[in-house]
Amino acid sequence: MTNLQIIRVKGREIEPYLNELAALRINIFRDYPYLYVGDMDYEKEYLNTYLSCPESTMIIVLDNGKVVGASTAIPMQFETDEFKTPFIKHDMNVDEVFYFGESVLLSEYRGKNIYREFFKGREAAAREFGSRITTFCAVDRDENDSRKPQGYKPLDVVWSHFGYTKHPELYAHFSWKEIGETKETPKRLTFWMKTL
């Protein structure tokens, strides 16, 4: 970790990192609570949303040039309808909202204040764009889920520390195939928000 570098790129600047980012998402989201069985083609299509939007932002962590972490953000108006609908239903102006996608970081790099840099960089992008609200969503799992690893701690406390509040009234359903499933099934994700 001698050559750790954190950079912020926008839109098409993400392209050189696309394959590594897709692989990193598959790797990290395989763990609880997402238990995601990844698909490279889907990942590239998903990341294309960020690639094609000039206002999208990605904070990338490099160790000797290798991608070991990343965090994405995009103005909500450029997101898919699945993300926008909960806000529209609650009479919120999506043009004022900046959506934070995933934050993925290999386990050996955690606990080094990189997560703080993820929030700092994405909130800076939101302010530069003129957004008033930042938001992200997280999968809902039963507290007694038998697949939960020993010692697992949800990130709720961390998100609260950064000023985010859970909004149970704002939720969406997204489908993916998880470990142990034979096909994709819908999962509920709840949004957290912060006013800048």
N, CA, C and O of each residue as an XYZ file, in Angstrom:
784
protein
N       0.820     -1.204      0.000
C       0.000      0.000      0.000
C       0.859      1.261      0.000
O       0.452      2.314      0.490
N       2.038      1.126     -0.554
C       2.944      2.281     -0.554
C       2.559      3.305     -1.614
O       2.843      4.494     -1.468
N       1.912      2.844     -2.681
C       1.568      3.754     -3.765
C       0.054      3.927     -3.895
O      -0.486      3.907     -5.001
N      -0.613      4.094     -2.775
C      -2.063      4.261     -2.773
C      -2.414      5.653     -3.287
O      -1.858      6.655     -2.837
N      -3.346      5.698     -4.237
C      -3.734      6.960     -4.874
C      -5.263      6.996     -4.977
O      -5.888      6.004     -5.351
N      -5.854      8.137     -4.645
C      -7.297      8.308     -4.785
C      -7.532      9.402     -5.822
O      -7.089     10.538     -5.656
N      -8.233      9.040     -6.891
C      -8.495     10.000     -7.967
C     -10.003     10.145     -8.178
O     -10.788      9.267     -7.818
N     -10.378     11.263     -8.763
C     -11.791     11.492     -9.086
C     -11.903     11.710    -10.585
O     -11.258     12.600    -11.138
N     -12.723     10.897    -11.242
C     -12.894     11.003    -12.690
C     -14.370     11.227    -13.011
O     -15.247     10.958    -12.190
N     -14.626     11.725    -14.224
C     -16.000     12.026    -14.637
C     -16.301     11.413    -16.001
O     -15.426     11.315    -16.861
N     -17.544     11.006    -16.182
C     -18.023     10.575    -17.484
C     -17.101      9.613    -18.202
O     -16.779      8.545    -17.680
N     -16.676      9.987    -19.396
C     -15.857      9.119    -20.249
C     -14.490      8.782    -19.651
O     -13.843      7.824    -20.073
N     -14.056      9.570    -18.669
C     -12.756      9.286    -18.025
C     -12.782      7.957    -17.268
O     -11.735      7.422    -16.904
N     -13.996      7.425    -17.032
C     -14.151      6.152    -16.311
C     -13.735      4.965    -17.193
O     -13.351      3.910    -16.688
N     -13.816      5.151    -18.498
C     -13.672      4.039    -19.455
C     -12.439      3.157    -19.257
O     -12.572      1.934    -19.312
N     -11.245      3.713    -19.030
C     -10.064      2.842    -18.879
C     -10.160      1.894    -17.670
O      -9.447      0.893    -17.613
N     -11.030      2.207    -16.717
C     -11.131      1.409    -15.493
C     -12.332      0.457    -15.503
O     -12.570     -0.256    -14.528
N     -13.082      0.449    -16.598
C     -14.366     -0.242    -16.659
C     -14.294     -1.726    -16.286
O     -15.064     -2.185    -15.442
N     -13.388     -2.471    -16.897
C     -13.299     -3.915    -16.633
C     -12.928     -4.210    -15.185
O     -13.484     -5.112    -14.559
N     -11.969     -3.428    -14.658
C     -11.558     -3.638    -13.259
C     -12.693     -3.293    -12.301
O     -12.889     -3.971    -11.292
N     -13.438     -2.236    -12.620
C     -14.562     -1.835    -11.766
C     -15.652     -2.895    -11.765
O     -16.211     -3.218    -10.717
N     -15.952     -3.437    -12.947
C     -16.965     -4.486    -13.056
C     -16.561     -5.701    -12.220
O     -17.379     -6.258    -11.488
N     -15.305     -6.102    -12.331
C     -14.804     -7.262    -11.578
C     -14.833     -6.998    -10.067
O     -15.155     -7.887     -9.279
N     -14.496     -5.778     -9.681
C     -14.502     -5.407     -8.263
C     -15.917     -5.457     -7.686
O     -16.117     -5.948     -6.575
N     -16.890     -4.955     -8.433
C     -18.290     -5.005     -7.988
C     -18.748     -6.449     -7.784
O     -19.387     -6.767     -6.781
N     -18.422     -7.306     -8.726
C     -18.803     -8.722     -8.613
C     -18.178     -9.337     -7.367
O     -18.836    -10.063     -6.623
N     -16.914     -9.042     -7.150
C     -16.171     -9.572     -5.995
C     -16.792     -9.123     -4.671
O     -17.090     -9.954     -3.813
N     -16.987     -7.823     -4.504
C     -17.470     -7.272     -3.231
C     -18.925     -7.627     -2.971
O     -19.280     -7.995     -1.851
N     -19.776     -7.523     -3.994
C     -21.200     -7.759     -3.788
C     -21.564     -9.232     -3.644
O     -22.723     -9.563     -3.395
N     -20.589    -10.112     -3.797
C     -20.837    -11.538     -3.528
C     -21.018    -11.763     -2.025
O     -21.678    -12.712     -1.603
N     -20.426    -10.879     -1.233
C     -20.520    -10.989      0.233
C     -21.896    -10.538      0.732
O     -22.629     -9.829      0.043
N     -22.220    -10.973      1.953
C     -23.425    -10.508      2.622
C     -23.305     -8.994      2.845
O     -22.217     -8.535      3.193
N     -24.361     -8.199      2.663
C     -25.767     -8.601      2.554
C     -26.294     -8.771      1.128
O     -27.461     -9.119      0.954
N     -25.466     -8.535      0.098
C     -26.012     -8.595     -1.265
C     -26.045    -10.014     -1.829
O     -26.993    -10.389     -2.518
N     -25.005    -10.806     -1.534
C     -24.954    -12.207     -1.973
C     -25.173    -12.339     -3.483
O     -25.816    -13.275     -3.957
N     -24.630    -11.392     -4.209
C     -24.873    -11.238     -5.643
C     -24.012    -12.186     -6.476
O     -22.790    -12.226     -6.337
N     -24.674    -12.940     -7.336
C     -23.951    -13.771     -8.297
C     -23.734    -12.896     -9.528
O     -24.660    -12.667    -10.306
N     -22.528    -12.419     -9.695
C     -22.245    -11.395    -10.694
C     -22.196    -11.881    -12.129
O     -22.014    -13.066    -12.409
N     -22.365    -10.933    -13.017
C     -22.345    -11.193    -14.453
C     -21.626    -10.028    -15.122
O     -22.070     -8.883    -15.030
N     -20.519    -10.317    -15.791
C     -19.669     -9.275    -16.371
C     -20.419     -8.419    -17.399
O     -20.249     -7.200    -17.432
N     -21.244     -9.049    -18.231
C     -21.995     -8.294    -19.241
C     -22.954     -7.310    -18.593
O     -23.060     -6.161    -19.020
N     -23.666     -7.774    -17.540
C     -24.585     -6.875    -16.841
C     -23.818     -5.719    -16.215
O     -24.250     -4.569    -16.280
N     -22.677     -6.031    -15.607
C     -21.887     -4.999    -14.931
C     -21.461     -3.895    -15.899
O     -21.543     -2.708    -15.584
N     -21.013     -4.301    -17.059
C     -20.574     -3.308    -18.051
C     -21.746     -2.450    -18.514
O     -21.603     -1.247    -18.731
N     -22.908     -3.085    -18.663
C     -24.104     -2.333    -19.064
C     -24.498     -1.344    -17.966
O     -24.851     -0.197    -18.243
N     -24.432     -1.807    -16.722
C     -24.742     -0.938    -15.579
C     -23.784      0.257    -15.541
O     -24.220      1.399    -15.393
N     -22.503     -0.002    -15.673
C     -21.501      1.065    -15.602
C     -21.575      2.011    -16.794
O     -21.083      3.138    -16.725
N     -22.181      1.562    -17.875
C     -22.380      2.400    -19.060
C     -23.207      3.642    -18.751
O     -23.020      4.687    -19.374
N     -24.134      3.528    -17.776
C     -24.935      4.687    -17.358
C     -24.014      5.815    -16.909
O     -24.251      6.982    -17.221
N     -22.965      5.460    -16.178
C     -22.014      6.447    -15.672
C     -21.103      6.945    -16.792
O     -20.749      8.122    -16.850
N     -20.738      6.031    -17.668
C     -19.857      6.361    -18.779
C     -20.507      7.373    -19.720
O     -19.841      8.281    -20.219
N     -21.799      7.215    -19.958
C     -22.494      8.050    -20.941
C     -22.988      9.378    -20.371
O     -23.486     10.225    -21.113
N     -22.853      9.564    -19.054
C     -23.293     10.820    -18.432
C     -22.069     11.687    -18.111
O     -21.239     11.284    -17.297
N     -21.937     12.861    -18.727
C     -20.756     13.702    -18.478
C     -20.665     14.216    -17.040
O     -19.593     14.631    -16.600
N     -21.787     14.190    -16.302
C     -21.794     14.693    -14.932
C     -21.626     13.590    -13.891
O     -21.638     13.864    -12.691
N     -21.468     12.335    -14.343
C     -21.244     11.253    -13.379
C     -19.850     11.400    -12.778
O     -18.945     11.958    -13.397
N     -19.699     10.894    -11.573
C     -18.421     10.991    -10.870
C     -18.046      9.626    -10.310
O     -18.902      8.865     -9.859
N     -16.770      9.336    -10.348
C     -16.286      8.114     -9.724
C     -15.009      8.425     -8.959
O     -14.063      9.002     -9.494
N     -15.009      8.029     -7.701
C     -13.800      8.134     -6.878
C     -13.136      6.764     -6.972
O     -13.740      5.754     -6.612
N     -11.916      6.729     -7.447
C     -11.228      5.460     -7.659
C      -9.983      5.381     -6.778
O      -9.200      6.327     -6.692
N      -9.821      4.222     -6.123
C      -8.643      3.983     -5.282
C      -7.722      3.038     -6.041
O      -8.118      1.943     -6.439
N      -6.492      3.483     -6.230
C      -5.502      2.696     -6.961
C      -4.336      2.341     -6.046
O      -3.858      3.179     -5.282
N      -3.890      1.112     -6.129
C      -2.676      0.700     -5.429
C      -1.706      0.200     -6.507
O      -1.930     -0.840     -7.126
N      -0.653      0.940     -6.711
C       0.295      0.633     -7.802
C      -0.429      0.504     -9.133
O      -0.102     -0.359     -9.947
N      -1.421      1.376     -9.349
C      -2.143      1.394    -10.614
C      -3.291      0.417    -10.721
O      -4.038      0.448    -11.699
N      -3.451     -0.458     -9.724
C      -4.536     -1.445     -9.744
C      -5.732     -0.906     -8.965
O      -5.569     -0.362     -7.873
N      -6.942     -1.055     -9.528
C      -8.154     -0.585     -8.856
C      -8.472     -1.499     -7.680
O      -8.699     -2.696     -7.854
N      -8.485     -0.914     -6.465
C      -8.800     -1.694     -5.253
C     -10.072     -1.183     -4.572
O     -10.555     -1.783     -3.612
N     -10.609     -0.068     -5.079
C     -11.840      0.489     -4.525
C     -12.411      1.531     -5.455
O     -11.696      2.130     -6.260
N     -13.726      1.743     -5.333
C     -14.373      2.760     -6.164
C     -15.708      3.152     -5.560
O     -16.334      2.377     -4.837
N     -16.126      4.355     -5.866
C     -17.406      4.862     -5.394
C     -17.991      5.747     -6.483
O     -17.299      6.600     -7.039
N     -19.286      5.538     -6.788
C     -19.897      6.239     -7.912
C     -20.981      7.219     -7.470
O     -21.560      7.094     -6.391
N     -21.235      8.198     -8.338
C     -22.311      9.167     -8.082
C     -22.764      9.747     -9.419
O     -21.987      9.861    -10.366
N     -24.048     10.112     -9.465
C     -24.615     10.622    -10.712
C     -25.849     11.460    -10.388
O     -26.586     11.120     -9.462
N     -26.096     12.548    -11.125
C     -27.343     13.276    -10.898
C     -28.529     12.336    -11.129
O     -28.569     11.620    -12.129
N     -29.493     12.338    -10.205
C     -30.608     11.397    -10.264
C     -31.364     11.476    -11.587
O     -31.915     10.476    -12.046
N     -31.393     12.640    -12.195
C     -32.126     12.797    -13.459
C     -31.578     11.904    -14.564
O     -32.285     11.623    -15.532
N     -30.321     11.448    -14.438
C     -29.716     10.575    -15.434
C     -29.840      9.090    -15.070
O     -29.423      8.221    -15.836
N     -30.413      8.811    -13.904
C     -30.577      7.426    -13.467
C     -31.788      6.788    -14.139
O     -32.561      7.465    -14.817
N     -31.946      5.477    -13.945
C     -33.077      4.755    -14.522
C     -34.351      5.055    -13.728
O     -34.297      5.560    -12.607
N     -35.483      4.737    -14.327
C     -36.775      5.004    -13.687
C     -36.924      4.301    -12.345
O     -37.578      4.821    -11.441
N     -36.320      3.118    -12.209
C     -36.432      2.380    -10.939
C     -35.900      3.197     -9.773
O     -36.442      3.134     -8.670
N     -34.840      3.965    -10.011
C     -34.262      4.796     -8.959
C     -35.085      6.063     -8.736
O     -35.247      6.513     -7.602
N     -35.600      6.628     -9.813
C     -36.308      7.912     -9.724
C     -37.729      7.794     -9.156
O     -38.193      8.683     -8.442
N     -38.407      6.701     -9.476
C     -39.831      6.562     -9.132
C     -40.163      6.800     -7.661
O     -41.132      7.507     -7.384
N     -39.410      6.246     -6.697
C     -39.762      6.492     -5.278
C     -39.790      7.980     -4.927
O     -40.606      8.412     -4.114
N     -38.904      8.756     -5.538
C     -38.836     10.191     -5.260
C     -39.991     10.929     -5.935
O     -40.604     11.818     -5.345
N     -40.272     10.557     -7.151
C     -41.386     11.175     -7.880
C     -42.705     10.906     -7.155
O     -43.558     11.788     -7.052
N     -42.862      9.673     -6.653
C     -44.078      9.304     -5.914
C     -44.285     10.166     -4.678
O     -45.419     10.387     -4.253
N     -43.183     10.657     -4.099
C     -43.245     11.497     -2.903
C     -43.056     12.979     -3.237
O     -42.637     13.774     -2.396
N     -43.375     13.326     -4.484
C     -43.363     14.720     -4.943
C     -42.018     15.417     -4.743
O     -41.966     16.613     -4.458
N     -40.954     14.672     -4.893
C     -39.624     15.259     -4.791
C     -39.095     15.525     -6.195
O     -39.324     14.745     -7.119
N     -38.391     16.625     -6.335
C     -37.825     17.006     -7.629
C     -36.502     16.260     -7.838
O     -35.505     16.563     -7.183
N     -36.500     15.288     -8.750
C     -35.277     14.497     -8.956
C     -34.124     15.345     -9.480
O     -32.964     14.952     -9.361
N     -34.433     16.511    -10.062
C     -33.365     17.390    -10.545
C     -32.526     17.965     -9.402
O     -31.428     18.472     -9.632
N     -33.036     17.890     -8.177
C     -32.307     18.406     -7.011
C     -31.523     17.306     -6.281
O     -30.834     17.564     -5.294
N     -31.647     16.078     -6.790
C     -31.073     14.922     -6.082
C     -29.859     14.372     -6.820
O     -29.869     14.230     -8.043
N     -28.813     14.065     -6.053
C     -27.608     13.437     -6.594
C     -27.549     12.041     -6.006
O     -27.540     11.879     -4.785
N     -27.507     11.030     -6.867
C     -27.553      9.643     -6.396
C     -26.148      9.069     -6.242
O     -25.321      9.152     -7.149
N     -25.902      8.488     -5.074
C     -24.637      7.808     -4.816
C     -24.839      6.317     -5.070
O     -25.655      5.671     -4.412
N     -24.094      5.780     -6.022
C     -24.161      4.350     -6.292
C     -23.369      3.600     -5.236
O     -23.419      3.942     -4.054
N     -22.659      2.603     -5.651
C     -21.937      1.759     -4.697
C     -20.647      2.382     -4.195
O     -20.062      3.263     -4.826
N     -20.225      1.896     -3.041
C     -18.858      2.111     -2.562
C     -18.295      0.719     -2.342
O     -18.759     -0.012     -1.467
N     -17.305      0.356     -3.127
C     -16.711     -0.980     -3.018
C     -15.220     -0.834     -2.756
O     -14.531     -0.037     -3.394
N     -14.743     -1.619     -1.805
C     -13.346     -1.515     -1.379
C     -12.889     -2.877     -0.888
O     -13.549     -3.492     -0.050
N     -11.761     -3.350     -1.405
C     -11.237     -4.636     -0.950
C     -10.986     -4.589      0.562
O     -10.576     -3.560      1.100
N     -11.233     -5.697      1.226
C     -11.230     -5.729      2.701
C      -9.931     -5.239      3.329
O      -9.958     -4.600      4.381
N      -8.800     -5.528      2.700
C      -7.514     -5.135      3.298
C      -7.270     -3.625      3.279
O      -6.319     -3.145      3.897
N      -8.119     -2.876      2.577
C      -7.971     -1.419      2.507
C      -8.997     -0.697      3.383
O      -9.040      0.533      3.416
N      -9.809     -1.461      4.082
C     -10.832     -0.845      4.924
C     -10.225     -0.381      6.249
O      -9.182     -0.875      6.679
N     -10.904      0.586      6.891
C     -10.407      1.102      8.168
C      -9.261      2.088      8.006
O      -8.521      2.336      8.959
N      -9.103      2.652      6.814
C      -8.006      3.598      6.545
C      -8.534      4.955      6.075
O      -7.841      5.697      5.379
N      -9.758      5.262      6.461
C     -10.415      6.542      6.136
C     -10.707      6.739      4.650
O     -10.983      7.858      4.217
N     -10.649      5.672      3.875
C     -10.960      5.788      2.451
C     -12.454      6.036      2.263
O     -12.854      6.785      1.371
N     -13.267      5.416      3.092
C     -14.725      5.601      3.006
C     -15.082      7.082      3.157
O     -15.982      7.591      2.488
N     -14.362      7.755      4.043
C     -14.562      9.205      4.238
C     -14.281      9.954      2.934
O     -15.000     10.885      2.574
N     -13.228      9.536      2.235
C     -12.884     10.161      0.958
C     -13.970      9.919     -0.093
O     -14.231     10.771     -0.942
N     -14.597      8.745     -0.022
C     -15.695      8.449     -0.942
C     -16.830      9.462     -0.761
O     -17.319     10.035     -1.734
N     -17.239      9.675      0.480
C     -18.335     10.618      0.742
C     -17.922     12.050      0.394
O     -18.691     12.803     -0.204
N     -16.718     12.403      0.772
C     -16.226     13.761      0.520
C     -16.217     14.065     -0.985
O     -16.691     15.119     -1.408
N     -15.687     13.158     -1.776
C     -15.593     13.355     -3.213
C     -16.947     13.399     -3.896
O     -17.171     14.209     -4.796
N     -17.853     12.524     -3.466
C     -19.176     12.490     -4.097
C     -20.014     13.701     -3.695
O     -20.746     14.252     -4.517
N     -19.908     14.114     -2.439
C     -20.653     15.302     -2.005
C     -20.115     16.561     -2.704
O     -20.878     17.474     -3.021
N     -18.812     16.601     -2.938
C     -18.227     17.735     -3.680
C     -18.802     17.777     -5.094
O     -19.128     18.850     -5.602
N     -18.924     16.622     -5.723
C     -19.500     16.551     -7.072
C     -20.946     17.019     -7.074
O     -21.371     17.731     -7.984
N     -21.705     16.621     -6.055
C     -23.107     17.027     -5.945
C     -23.224     18.546     -5.799
O     -24.065     19.174     -6.441
N     -22.378     19.125     -4.956
C     -22.402     20.588     -4.766
C     -22.039     21.316     -6.059
O     -22.667     22.311     -6.420
N     -21.024     20.809     -6.746
C     -20.595     21.429     -8.004
C     -21.717     21.400     -9.039
O     -21.857     22.325     -9.840
N     -22.500     20.353     -9.019
C     -23.604     20.221     -9.965
C     -24.800     21.096     -9.555
O     -25.654     21.428    -10.376
N     -24.839     21.461     -8.262
C     -25.932     22.286     -7.761
C     -27.042     21.492     -7.105
O     -28.139     22.009     -6.893
N     -26.763     20.236     -6.781
C     -27.775     19.403     -6.117
C     -27.909     19.781     -4.652
O     -26.937     20.159     -3.998
N     -29.121     19.673     -4.156
C     -29.434     20.028     -2.768
C     -29.485     18.796     -1.870
O     -29.293     18.893     -0.658
N     -29.745     17.640     -2.473
C     -29.931     16.407     -1.706
C     -29.031     15.314     -2.277
O     -28.905     15.172     -3.493
N     -28.406     14.542     -1.386
C     -27.659     13.360     -1.809
C     -28.354     12.137     -1.221
O     -28.938     12.195     -0.139
N     -28.279     11.036     -1.952
C     -28.984      9.833     -1.502
C     -28.293      8.576     -2.008
O     -27.557      8.612     -2.994
N     -28.534      7.484     -1.333
C     -28.102      6.159     -1.796
C     -29.107      5.157     -1.250
O     -29.923      5.504     -0.397
N     -29.061      3.930     -1.726
C     -29.961      2.920     -1.177
C     -29.177      1.676     -0.800
O     -28.109      1.400     -1.346
N     -29.738      0.929      0.153
C     -29.088     -0.289      0.656
C     -30.126     -1.394      0.774
O     -31.288     -1.141      1.089
N     -29.695     -2.610      0.520
C     -30.608     -3.755      0.563
C     -31.108     -4.006      1.987
O     -30.353     -3.897      2.953
N     -32.381     -4.342      2.095
C     -32.978     -4.679      3.387
C     -32.861     -6.182      3.611
O     -33.287     -6.975      2.771
N     -32.289     -6.567      4.733
C     -32.204     -7.981      5.119
C     -32.798     -8.147      6.511
O     -32.700     -7.255      7.354
N     -33.410     -9.295      6.736
C     -33.968     -9.611      8.043
C     -32.843     -9.666      9.074
O     -31.771    -10.213      8.819
N     -33.111     -9.089     10.236
C     -32.096     -9.060     11.296
C     -31.624    -10.468     11.670
O     -30.476    -10.655     12.070
N     -32.513    -11.450     11.537
C     -32.180    -12.831     11.899
C     -31.856    -13.698     10.681
O     -31.980    -14.921     10.736
N     -31.448    -13.072      9.600
C     -31.097    -13.816      8.391
C     -30.000    -14.827      8.718
O     -28.940    -14.461      9.226
N     -30.259    -16.092      8.427
C     -29.323    -17.165      8.781
C     -28.012    -17.080      7.995
O     -27.018    -17.699      8.376
N     -28.008    -16.322      6.911
C     -26.794    -16.195      6.093
C     -25.860    -15.100      6.597
O     -24.749    -14.941      6.092
N     -26.312    -14.358      7.583
C     -25.499    -13.247      8.106
C     -24.242    -13.812      8.784
O     -24.353    -14.665      9.664
N     -23.061    -13.352      8.389
C     -21.827    -13.871      9.002
C     -21.709    -13.483     10.480
O     -22.243    -12.465     10.919
N     -21.008    -14.309     11.214
C     -20.716    -14.038     12.626
C     -19.989    -12.699     12.737
O     -19.006    -12.468     12.033
N     -20.463    -11.823     13.610
C     -19.811    -10.538     13.839
C     -20.148     -9.474     12.811
O     -19.587     -8.379     12.847
N     -21.061     -9.783     11.893
C     -21.435     -8.802     10.872
C     -22.086     -7.578     11.508
O     -22.953     -7.703     12.373
N     -21.659     -6.394     11.070
C     -22.260     -5.149     11.554
C     -22.733     -4.342     10.357
O     -21.941     -4.026      9.470
N     -24.028     -4.003     10.324
C     -24.497     -3.163      9.208
C     -23.835     -1.787      9.289
O     -23.338     -1.381     10.339
N     -23.839     -1.082      8.159
C     -23.162      0.215      8.085
C     -24.033      1.391      8.532
O     -23.645      2.546      8.361
N     -25.191      1.109      9.096
C     -26.118      2.175      9.505
C     -25.446      3.239     10.376
O     -25.660      4.435     10.176
N     -24.640      2.808     11.334
C     -23.970      3.742     12.253
C     -23.001      4.633     11.480
O     -22.901      5.831     11.745
N     -22.294      4.042     10.530
C     -21.337      4.796      9.712
C     -22.073      5.837      8.875
O     -21.671      6.999      8.814
N     -23.163      5.403      8.229
C     -23.920      6.327      7.379
C     -24.511      7.470      8.195
O     -24.521      8.619      7.753
N     -25.001      7.148      9.385
C     -25.525      8.195     10.279
C     -24.420      9.174     10.655
O     -24.647     10.382     10.727
N     -23.231      8.650     10.894
C     -22.076      9.485     11.245
C     -21.782     10.514     10.150
O     -21.368     11.637     10.440
N     -21.999     10.124      8.899
C     -21.754     11.041      7.777
C     -22.961     11.922      7.479
O     -22.973     12.640      6.479
N     -23.978     11.873      8.339
C     -25.118     12.788      8.217
C     -26.294     12.263      7.426
O     -27.178     13.036      7.054
N     -26.330     10.964      7.157
C     -27.414     10.387      6.368
C     -28.495      9.787      7.268
O     -28.206      9.218      8.320
N     -29.743      9.929      6.828
C     -30.894      9.428      7.570
C     -31.657      8.443      6.694
O     -31.890      8.684      5.509
N     -32.039      7.329      7.311
C     -32.810      6.311      6.583
C     -34.240      6.787      6.383
O     -34.859      7.327      7.300
N     -34.758      6.584      5.179
C     -36.132      6.996      4.844
C     -36.928      5.765      4.402
O     -36.964      5.445      3.213
N     -37.563      5.073      5.353
C     -38.294      3.839      5.018
C     -39.402      4.030      3.988
O     -39.806      3.081      3.316
N     -39.889      5.263      3.869
C     -40.952      5.529      2.886
C     -40.413      5.555      1.451
O     -41.184      5.476      0.494
N     -39.092      5.666      1.307
C     -38.464      5.696     -0.017
C     -37.742      4.374     -0.258
O     -36.681      4.122      0.314
N     -38.311      3.554     -1.087
C     -37.690      2.257     -1.353
C     -37.969      1.835     -2.793
O     -38.891      2.329     -3.443
N     -37.156      0.921     -3.260
C     -37.302      0.400     -4.618
C     -37.034     -1.101     -4.583
O     -36.462     -1.621     -3.625
N     -37.451     -1.774     -5.623
C     -37.165     -3.203     -5.758
C     -36.286     -3.417     -6.981
O     -36.583     -2.933     -8.073
N     -35.209     -4.146     -6.778
C     -34.307     -4.493     -7.861
C     -34.095     -6.003     -7.840
O     -34.047     -6.622     -6.777
N     -33.970     -6.575     -9.012
C     -33.804     -8.034     -9.092
C     -32.363     -8.405     -9.418
O     -31.721     -7.786    -10.267
N     -31.875     -9.423     -8.729
C     -30.606    -10.050     -9.088
C     -30.626    -11.482     -8.588
O     -31.419    -11.849     -7.722
N     -29.744    -12.272     -9.149
C     -29.608    -13.658     -8.722
C     -28.615    -13.688     -7.577
O     -27.483    -13.223     -7.712
N     -29.042    -14.238     -6.448
C     -28.122    -14.312     -5.311
C     -27.684    -15.752     -5.100
O     -28.270    -16.684     -5.650
N     -26.659    -15.911     -4.305
C     -26.104    -17.238     -4.032
C     -27.228    -18.148     -3.532
O     -27.974    -17.788     -2.621
N     -27.335    -19.324     -4.138
C     -28.371    -20.282     -3.744
C     -29.649    -20.179     -4.556
O     -30.531    -21.029     -4.431
N     -29.764    -19.144     -5.392
C     -30.959    -18.996     -6.223
C     -30.694    -19.528     -7.638
O     -29.561    -19.524     -8.120
N     -31.766    -19.982     -8.283
C     -31.633    -20.471     -9.653
C     -31.989    -19.393    -10.670
O     -31.687    -19.525    -11.856
N     -32.641    -18.313    -10.194
C     -33.006    -17.210    -11.081
C     -33.043    -15.906    -10.281
O     -32.978    -15.916     -9.052
N     -33.148    -14.800    -10.987
C     -33.232    -13.490    -10.330
C     -34.548    -13.359     -9.581
O     -35.594    -13.807    -10.051
N     -34.481    -12.732     -8.399
C     -35.697    -12.423     -7.642
C     -35.597    -10.979     -7.145
O     -34.492    -10.474     -6.947
N     -36.740    -10.307     -6.941
C     -36.691     -8.911     -6.487
C     -36.271     -8.785     -5.023
O     -36.666     -9.583     -4.173
N     -35.467     -7.767     -4.755
C     -35.049     -7.429     -3.390
C     -35.416     -5.980     -3.120
O     -35.378     -5.133     -4.012
N     -35.769     -5.716     -1.878
C     -36.129     -4.340     -1.517
C     -34.894     -3.589     -1.019
O     -34.112     -4.105     -0.221
N     -34.741     -2.369     -1.509
C     -33.659     -1.488     -1.067
C     -34.267     -0.180     -0.586
O     -35.143      0.388     -1.239
N     -33.796      0.289      0.554
C     -34.311      1.519      1.157
C     -33.290      2.649      0.999
O     -32.083      2.434      1.102
N     -33.796      3.844      0.751
C     -32.938      5.006      0.521
C     -32.570      5.715      1.827
O     -33.355      5.779      2.773
N     -31.353      6.240      1.836
C     -30.865      7.120      2.894
C     -30.606      8.479      2.231
O     -30.213      8.544      1.066
N     -30.831      9.561      2.988
C     -30.689     10.889      2.390
C     -29.971     11.873      3.316
O     -29.916     11.710      4.535
N     -29.427     12.897      2.667
C     -28.802     14.010      3.393
C     -29.049     15.281      2.606
O     -28.957     15.290      1.379
N     -29.366     16.360      3.322
C     -29.500     17.667      2.678
C     -28.179     18.406      2.825
O     -27.660     18.558      3.931
N     -27.648     18.857      1.718
C     -26.341     19.540      1.741
C     -26.504     21.011      2.156
O     -25.518     21.744      2.232
